[in-house]
Amino acid sequence: MRWLPYTRAPGALQMATDTVLLEGLRRGFSPPTLRFYGWSPPALSLGYHQQVDPRWQEVPVVRRPTGGRAVWHADELTYALTVTNDTQTVTKSYLYLSEFLLTGAAHLGIQLSYGEAGRGYIHNPSCFGTATRADLVWRGRKLIGSAQARRGGAILQHGSILLEPDYAKLDTLFGLQSADRVVGLRAILPALSVPEVITALSAALEKVAGVHLVSGELSAWEQISIAQVDELCRVH
């Protein structure tokens, strides 16, 4: 499996990259890939079918290739994983693909569990307003929110790992009592660094999935395709 180096870039470029990695895997142009990245500048990402809320006019907004609800991406680490579809159900594939997150967090001394919210999440505009079985929580507060897209024989799962949530910003965007529902890694382990998290999660994926990660780069086809898709991921 290919491992791409950590990057920080605008949200539309990051979403275009994930879109192309999924399509490339489906068409046989890209290998299964793991990557971690950050958002610069901060931006709001919408689920594939989600409508824009009037409260979001003053911030950059991009659209994900995956479903789910809106996420404010600021002080966080995002992961993206593309794999071939082994015909598992959506629920089973979420549990399987999230296992490396649980294992990596446990290695860092953080015990996580799956959320338990049902379909009621669709009435909440914020991904971090509820925690479903696709999400991971620490002591009842959501730490990692994930979403999936499937294209033919390929799956993209990506998600936001919060470092230090801006609760005032979340309240402005979503009108939530966010501190009661959301937590960041720095509130759990203040000295934990992003490279340490990436190392732990990468090693966990190798262990639980039985893969070997090989550092690589984007191919010429991927780079050209990303440039073409970038504008399509922008909302405003």
Residue frames relative to the residue before (quaternion, step in Angstrom):
aa qw qx qy qz dx dy dz
M 1.0000 0.0000 0.0000 0.0000 0.00 0.00 0.00
R 0.4219 -0.7109 0.5072 0.2434 3.55 -0.99 0.88
W 0.1590 -0.7484 0.6383 0.0852 3.55 -1.16 0.78
L 0.1835 -0.7979 0.5673 0.0889 3.57 -0.67 1.11
P 0.5513 -0.6365 0.4229 0.3346 3.62 -0.95 0.81
Y 0.6128 -0.5586 0.4290 0.3584 3.55 -1.23 0.62
T 0.0170 -0.7887 0.6146 -0.0038 3.57 -1.04 0.85
R 0.1789 -0.7109 0.6588 0.1688 3.52 -1.37 0.33
A 0.1803 0.7844 -0.5620 0.1908 3.57 -0.70 1.09
P 0.6728 -0.4719 0.3578 0.4434 3.61 -1.24 0.21
G 0.6434 -0.5872 0.3458 0.3487 3.54 -1.13 0.74
A 0.6318 0.5378 -0.3477 0.4367 3.60 0.96 -0.79
L 0.6494 0.5068 -0.3182 0.4693 3.59 1.01 -0.78
Q 0.6513 0.5097 -0.3230 0.4601 3.59 0.97 -0.81
M 0.6761 0.4790 -0.2982 0.4738 3.60 0.95 -0.85
A 0.6139 0.5327 -0.3462 0.4685 3.59 1.07 -0.69
T 0.6362 0.5313 -0.3267 0.4542 3.58 0.99 -0.81
D 0.6681 0.4870 -0.3086 0.4704 3.60 0.86 -0.90
T 0.6290 0.5428 -0.3258 0.4513 3.58 1.02 -0.82
V 0.6972 0.4701 -0.2702 0.4689 3.56 0.89 -0.95
L 0.6227 0.5329 -0.3496 0.4539 3.61 1.00 -0.70
L 0.6462 0.5058 -0.3133 0.4781 3.58 1.05 -0.75
E 0.6890 0.4679 -0.2804 0.4772 3.58 0.84 -0.97
G 0.6343 0.5354 -0.3283 0.4508 3.57 1.04 -0.76
L 0.6456 0.5010 -0.3210 0.4787 3.58 1.01 -0.78
R 0.6355 0.5375 -0.3262 0.4481 3.59 0.97 -0.84
R 0.7592 0.3903 -0.1964 0.4824 3.58 0.94 -0.91
G 0.5370 -0.6531 0.3922 0.3623 3.57 1.26 -0.05
F 0.5170 0.6483 -0.4077 0.3824 3.58 1.26 0.30
S 0.7705 0.2679 -0.1316 0.5632 3.61 1.21 -0.50
P 0.4179 -0.6875 0.5236 0.2803 3.58 -1.08 0.65
P 0.6388 -0.4375 0.4187 0.4746 3.60 -1.25 0.08
T 0.0710 -0.8395 0.5362 -0.0522 3.57 -0.81 1.03
L 0.1287 -0.7318 0.6621 0.0980 3.53 -1.25 0.66
R 0.1230 0.7807 -0.6095 0.0630 3.55 -0.99 0.82
F 0.2190 -0.7320 0.6317 0.1313 3.53 -1.35 0.49
Y 0.0678 0.8171 -0.5677 0.0738 3.56 -1.00 0.75
G 0.2955 -0.7221 0.5948 0.1936 3.52 -1.40 0.24
W 0.4433 -0.6917 0.5185 0.2372 3.55 -1.33 0.31
S 0.1354 0.7777 -0.6011 0.1246 3.57 -0.76 1.05
P 0.4563 -0.3266 -0.7955 0.2285 1.51 -0.95 2.36
P 0.6834 -0.4351 0.3530 0.4680 3.61 -1.27 0.09
A 0.0053 0.8020 -0.5954 0.0467 3.56 -1.09 0.73
L 0.4165 -0.6604 0.5642 0.2684 3.51 -1.37 0.28
S 0.1293 -0.7769 0.6089 0.0945 3.59 -0.89 0.86
L 0.2579 -0.7638 0.5791 0.1215 3.55 -1.06 0.89
G 0.5357 -0.5799 0.5011 0.3543 3.54 -1.21 0.53
Y 0.7264 -0.4999 0.2591 0.3941 3.54 -1.17 0.67
H 0.7961 0.2787 -0.1396 0.5187 3.62 0.93 -0.84
Q 0.4715 0.7186 -0.4226 0.2876 3.62 1.24 -0.02
Q 0.4094 -0.7066 0.5279 0.2334 3.55 -1.07 0.81
V 0.5184 -0.6327 0.4811 0.3154 3.57 -1.22 0.55
D 0.3125 -0.7340 0.5783 0.1707 3.56 -0.97 0.94
P 0.5644 -0.6208 0.4149 0.3519 3.65 -0.95 0.76
R 0.5976 0.5830 -0.3623 0.4144 3.60 1.14 -0.53
W 0.6929 0.5095 -0.2633 0.4370 3.59 1.21 -0.39
Q 0.3792 0.7659 -0.4573 0.2457 3.59 1.23 0.23
E 0.7227 0.4730 -0.2476 0.4389 3.59 1.09 -0.65
V 0.6989 0.4143 -0.2750 0.5141 3.61 1.23 0.07
P 0.5778 -0.5575 0.4413 0.4007 3.61 -1.18 0.43
V 0.0751 -0.7975 0.5985 0.0077 3.58 -0.92 0.93
V 0.0249 -0.7787 0.6268 -0.0117 3.56 -0.94 0.96
R 0.3717 -0.7231 0.5366 0.2260 3.55 -1.28 0.35
R 0.3716 -0.7276 0.5395 0.2036 3.52 -0.96 0.94
P 0.4969 -0.6168 0.4993 0.3512 3.59 -1.22 0.29
T 0.6527 0.5050 -0.2915 0.4837 3.58 1.32 -0.23
G 0.5704 -0.5908 0.4512 0.3495 3.55 -1.33 0.18
G 0.4703 0.6851 -0.4855 0.2716 3.54 -1.22 -0.52
R 0.5982 -0.5836 0.4418 0.3261 3.51 -1.39 -0.13
A 0.7297 -0.4566 0.2943 0.4153 3.57 -1.33 0.14
V 0.1090 -0.7678 0.6296 0.0458 3.54 -1.19 0.72
W 0.2739 -0.7203 0.6129 0.1749 3.56 -1.02 0.86
H 0.1433 -0.8099 0.5682 0.0266 3.56 -0.55 1.24
A 0.1754 0.7691 -0.5912 0.1677 3.55 -0.44 1.23
D 0.8135 -0.0193 0.0511 0.5789 3.59 -0.15 -1.25
E 0.4114 0.6875 -0.4732 0.3662 3.53 0.19 1.33
L 0.2992 -0.6750 0.6271 0.2481 3.52 -1.42 0.04
T 0.1565 -0.7895 0.5880 0.0803 3.58 -0.76 1.02
Y 0.1607 -0.7660 0.6130 0.1076 3.55 -1.07 0.78
A 0.0540 -0.7666 0.6374 0.0562 3.58 -1.23 0.47
L 0.0356 -0.7965 0.6020 -0.0424 3.54 -0.89 1.03
T 0.0682 -0.7781 0.6234 0.0366 3.57 -0.85 0.99
V 0.0435 0.7902 -0.6061 0.0802 3.55 -0.88 1.02
T 0.5527 -0.5739 0.4680 0.3824 3.56 -1.26 0.25
N 0.5112 -0.6611 0.4726 0.2798 3.56 -1.14 0.73
D 0.1788 -0.8054 0.5587 0.0850 3.57 -0.64 1.12
T 0.5867 -0.6277 0.3187 0.4003 3.58 1.27 0.60
Q 0.3676 0.7098 -0.5169 0.3064 3.61 1.14 0.37
T 0.5562 -0.5582 0.4806 0.3849 3.55 -1.26 0.38
V 0.6753 -0.4870 0.3516 0.4280 3.56 -1.25 0.35
T 0.6666 0.5080 -0.3095 0.4493 3.59 0.86 -0.95
K 0.6833 0.4825 -0.2936 0.4628 3.59 0.85 -0.93
S 0.6606 0.5006 -0.3280 0.4533 3.59 0.98 -0.74
Y 0.5941 0.5434 -0.3666 0.4662 3.60 1.09 -0.63
L 0.6714 0.4970 -0.3027 0.4590 3.57 0.87 -0.95
Y 0.6712 0.5019 -0.2964 0.4580 3.58 0.97 -0.88
L 0.7320 0.4353 -0.2502 0.4605 3.58 0.81 -0.99
S 0.6589 0.4946 -0.3158 0.4708 3.60 1.19 -0.35
E 0.4592 0.7116 -0.4418 0.2958 3.57 1.25 -0.22
F 0.6463 0.5225 -0.3396 0.4405 3.61 1.00 -0.71
L 0.6009 0.5464 -0.3568 0.4616 3.59 1.18 -0.54
L 0.6521 0.5048 -0.3062 0.4756 3.58 0.96 -0.87
T 0.6867 0.4905 -0.2825 0.4561 3.56 0.90 -0.98
G 0.6675 0.5006 -0.3008 0.4618 3.58 0.94 -0.87
A 0.6466 0.5082 -0.3181 0.4716 3.58 0.99 -0.82
A 0.6403 0.5251 -0.3264 0.4559 3.59 0.98 -0.83
H 0.6177 0.5409 -0.3389 0.4593 3.59 1.06 -0.73
L 0.6849 0.4572 -0.2710 0.4985 3.58 1.14 -0.65
G 0.5708 -0.6124 0.3691 0.4037 3.58 1.28 -0.10
I 0.5847 0.5570 -0.3672 0.4616 3.58 1.26 0.38
Q 0.1889 -0.7967 0.5678 0.0852 3.58 -0.56 1.17
L 0.0703 -0.8126 0.5784 -0.0151 3.56 -0.55 1.22
S 0.1154 -0.7634 0.6290 0.0908 3.54 -1.31 0.35
Y 0.5867 -0.5816 0.4266 0.3682 3.57 -1.26 0.29
G 0.5188 -0.6160 0.4950 0.3261 3.53 -1.20 0.61
E 0.3324 -0.7725 0.5180 0.1564 3.55 -1.27 0.33
A 0.4123 0.7266 -0.4747 0.2769 3.61 1.22 0.05
G 0.3892 -0.7194 0.5308 0.2219 3.57 -1.12 0.72
R 0.8171 -0.2718 0.1977 0.4684 3.54 -1.25 -0.52
G 0.4680 0.6953 -0.4374 0.3259 3.60 1.22 -0.16
Y 0.5028 0.6716 -0.4213 0.3445 3.59 1.21 -0.34
I 0.5981 0.6013 -0.3752 0.3741 3.61 1.08 -0.61
H 0.6542 0.5056 -0.3172 0.4646 3.60 1.21 -0.34
N 0.6366 0.4849 -0.3249 0.5040 3.58 1.30 -0.04
P 0.4105 -0.7452 0.4599 0.2543 3.65 -0.64 1.01
S 0.7100 0.4596 -0.2453 0.4738 3.59 1.19 -0.53
C 0.4909 -0.6501 0.4999 0.2940 3.55 -0.95 0.91
F 0.7439 0.4085 -0.2222 0.4800 3.57 0.97 -0.86
G 0.4649 0.6640 -0.4540 0.3699 3.59 1.24 0.33
T 0.7741 0.1214 -0.0756 0.6167 3.56 1.25 -0.45
A 0.2569 -0.7468 0.5916 0.1623 3.56 -1.28 0.35
T 0.1489 -0.8021 0.5766 0.0451 3.56 -0.46 1.26
R 0.7135 -0.4205 0.3271 0.4550 3.56 -1.30 -0.15
A 0.6065 0.5393 -0.3575 0.4621 3.59 1.28 -0.12
D 0.6999 0.4683 -0.2371 0.4844 3.58 1.31 -0.25
L 0.3142 -0.7451 0.5614 0.1761 3.55 -1.28 0.42
V 0.1406 -0.8102 0.5687 0.0189 3.54 -0.91 1.02
W 0.2252 -0.7257 0.6352 0.1386 3.51 -1.32 0.52
R 0.8344 -0.1260 0.0294 0.5358 3.56 -0.54 1.22
G 0.7557 -0.4222 0.1931 0.4620 3.52 0.93 0.99
R 0.6708 0.4523 -0.2945 0.5086 3.60 1.27 -0.06
K 0.4820 -0.7124 0.4392 0.2593 3.56 -0.83 1.04
L 0.1402 -0.7971 0.5859 0.0418 3.54 -0.90 1.02
I 0.7984 0.1219 -0.0366 0.5885 3.60 1.00 -0.84
G 0.0712 -0.7777 0.6241 0.0244 3.54 -0.85 1.04
S 0.0822 -0.8237 0.5610 -0.0042 3.58 -0.78 1.03
A 0.0838 -0.7724 0.6281 0.0434 3.53 -1.29 0.48
Q 0.2493 -0.7858 0.5556 0.1077 3.56 -1.21 0.57
A 0.0542 -0.7252 0.6803 0.0913 3.49 -1.43 0.35
R 0.1550 -0.7776 0.6052 0.0707 3.54 -1.10 0.79
R 0.0065 0.7771 -0.6284 0.0341 3.53 -0.96 0.94
G 0.8211 -0.1232 0.0612 0.5540 3.56 -0.31 1.22
G 0.8102 -0.2375 0.1890 0.5015 3.55 -0.67 -1.08
A 0.6465 0.5137 -0.3185 0.4654 3.60 1.17 0.41
I 0.1735 -0.7610 0.6191 0.0866 3.55 -1.24 0.66
L 0.1256 -0.7193 0.6760 0.0997 3.52 -1.18 0.75
Q 0.0340 0.7432 -0.6682 -0.0034 3.55 -0.97 0.90
H 0.0956 0.7789 -0.6166 0.0635 3.56 -0.80 0.99
G 0.0081 -0.8265 0.5611 -0.0436 3.52 -1.18 0.51
S 0.4673 -0.6739 0.5213 0.2361 3.48 -1.37 0.49
I 0.1315 -0.7582 0.6368 0.0476 3.56 -0.86 1.08
L 0.2949 -0.8069 0.4840 0.1666 3.57 -0.22 1.24
L 0.2606 -0.7466 0.5937 0.1492 3.55 -1.05 0.83
E 0.7768 -0.1652 0.1477 0.5895 3.57 0.70 -1.09
P 0.2366 -0.8168 0.5077 0.1384 3.62 0.06 1.24
D 0.3273 -0.6875 0.6136 0.2093 3.53 -1.18 0.71
Y 0.2434 -0.8285 0.4857 0.1360 3.57 0.08 1.31
A 0.6177 0.5395 -0.3548 0.4489 3.59 1.02 -0.70
K 0.6588 0.4989 -0.3100 0.4701 3.59 0.98 -0.83
L 0.6451 0.5175 -0.3229 0.4602 3.57 0.97 -0.81
D 0.6368 0.5203 -0.3262 0.4663 3.57 1.02 -0.77
T 0.6472 0.5226 -0.3167 0.4557 3.58 1.00 -0.82
L 0.7178 0.4613 -0.2477 0.4590 3.56 0.93 -0.92
F 0.8397 0.2227 -0.0557 0.4922 3.55 0.91 -0.93
G 0.3824 -0.7488 0.4710 0.2668 3.58 1.23 -0.20
L 0.4643 0.6916 -0.4282 0.3502 3.58 1.06 0.76
Q 0.4173 -0.6083 0.5895 0.3291 3.54 -1.33 0.27
S 0.1293 -0.8912 0.4285 0.0733 3.50 0.69 1.24
A 0.6267 0.5716 -0.3562 0.3919 3.60 0.95 -0.76
D 0.6417 0.5268 -0.3271 0.4513 3.59 1.15 -0.48
R 0.7711 0.3738 -0.1657 0.4881 3.57 1.20 -0.51
V 0.7699 0.3325 -0.1314 0.5285 3.56 1.19 -0.55
V 0.0155 -0.7843 0.6202 0.0017 3.57 -1.10 0.73
G 0.2788 -0.7524 0.5718 0.1709 3.56 -1.20 0.55
L 0.6680 -0.5219 0.3500 0.3986 3.57 -1.22 0.46
R 0.6644 0.5274 -0.3220 0.4203 3.59 0.98 -0.78
A 0.6021 0.5254 -0.3690 0.4746 3.59 1.21 -0.29
I 0.6763 0.4695 -0.2816 0.4929 3.58 1.21 -0.49
L 0.7830 -0.0037 0.0463 0.6202 3.58 0.89 -1.03
P 0.2654 -0.8300 0.4656 0.1546 3.63 0.15 1.24
A 0.7202 0.4579 -0.2600 0.4517 3.61 1.00 -0.70
L 0.4739 0.6969 -0.4335 0.3191 3.60 1.25 -0.13
S 0.2385 -0.7854 0.5587 0.1188 3.58 -0.88 0.99
V 0.6409 -0.5261 0.3961 0.3944 3.56 -1.26 0.42
P 0.6515 0.5007 -0.3475 0.4517 3.67 0.83 -0.77
E 0.6278 0.5312 -0.3429 0.4540 3.60 1.02 -0.70
V 0.6463 0.5092 -0.3175 0.4714 3.57 0.99 -0.80
I 0.6548 0.5145 -0.3128 0.4568 3.59 0.90 -0.92
T 0.6558 0.5145 -0.3101 0.4572 3.58 0.93 -0.89
A 0.6762 0.4979 -0.2968 0.4546 3.58 0.88 -0.94
L 0.6947 0.4704 -0.2844 0.4639 3.60 0.88 -0.89
S 0.6313 0.5275 -0.3347 0.4595 3.59 1.03 -0.74
A 0.6600 0.4950 -0.3021 0.4776 3.57 0.95 -0.89
A 0.6389 0.5333 -0.3246 0.4495 3.58 1.05 -0.77
L 0.6366 0.5186 -0.3362 0.4613 3.59 0.99 -0.76
E 0.6318 0.5246 -0.3351 0.4619 3.59 0.95 -0.81
K 0.6856 0.5014 -0.2815 0.4464 3.55 0.98 -0.88
V 0.7700 0.3919 -0.2220 0.4519 3.59 0.63 -1.07
A 0.7400 0.3904 -0.2279 0.4980 3.61 1.08 -0.63
G 0.3899 -0.7464 0.4643 0.2745 3.57 1.25 -0.20
V 0.4876 0.6423 -0.4448 0.3897 3.57 1.05 0.78
H 0.3098 -0.7041 0.5989 0.2228 3.54 -1.33 0.24
L 0.2808 -0.7748 0.5467 0.1481 3.56 -0.65 1.11
V 0.0811 -0.7851 0.6139 0.0084 3.54 -0.89 1.04
S 0.4449 -0.7037 0.4865 0.2649 3.56 -0.69 1.10
G 0.0787 0.8100 -0.5746 0.0862 3.56 -0.90 0.94
E 0.3849 -0.6883 0.5592 0.2557 3.54 -1.34 -0.19
L 0.6154 -0.5140 0.4329 0.4120 3.56 -1.31 0.17
S 0.4399 -0.6862 0.5120 0.2709 3.56 -1.00 0.80
A 0.6726 -0.4746 0.3679 0.4325 3.57 -1.27 0.21
W 0.6391 0.5231 -0.3264 0.4599 3.60 0.98 -0.83
E 0.6575 0.5114 -0.3069 0.4604 3.58 0.95 -0.88
Q 0.6618 0.5088 -0.3145 0.4519 3.60 0.89 -0.87
I 0.6591 0.4925 -0.3105 0.4760 3.60 0.93 -0.85
S 0.6685 0.5057 -0.2981 0.4566 3.58 0.94 -0.88
I 0.6275 0.5371 -0.3330 0.4549 3.60 1.00 -0.79
A 0.6458 0.5174 -0.3191 0.4619 3.58 0.96 -0.85
Q 0.6716 0.4968 -0.2951 0.4637 3.59 1.06 -0.70
V 0.7098 0.4599 -0.2475 0.4726 3.59 1.06 -0.78
D 0.4879 0.7144 -0.4177 0.2777 3.59 1.13 -0.66
E 0.7094 0.4705 -0.2806 0.4434 3.60 0.71 -1.02
L 0.6273 0.5561 -0.3323 0.4321 3.60 1.10 -0.66
C 0.6635 0.5112 -0.3036 0.4541 3.59 1.18 -0.47
R 0.5788 0.5894 -0.3727 0.4227 3.59 1.26 -0.22
V 0.2138 -0.7403 0.6210 0.1435 3.57 -1.07 0.80
H 0.7087 -0.3221 0.1831 0.6004 3.58 0.98 -0.90
